[in-house]
Amino acid sequence: MDLLACAFENADYATAFDNSGRRPVQVATKEGDELEYVPEALETTWVSEKLVKPYMDRLSSRKLLTGVAPRRSRGKAR
């Protein structure tokens, strides 16, 4: 579970299910960078703590770093 957000981040498409009840319930999907989740799923601790919050934190951090990272030039290194 600790790697769930990382797995979602690296996947092009992903789906998460909560199978703690009588039947599995889809709680989140991801396509590209867009994570969609069922709002009621946030009441399930693992969905918010192991998937949604870490995924959003990682995405936010990556966007921040992308904005400040120097771009590589295509010329020769000096």
Secondary structure, 3 states (H helix, E strand, C coil): CCCHHHHHHHCCEEEEEECCCCCCEEEEEEECCEEEECHHHHHCHHHHHHHHHHHHHHHHHHHHHHHHCCCCCCCCCC
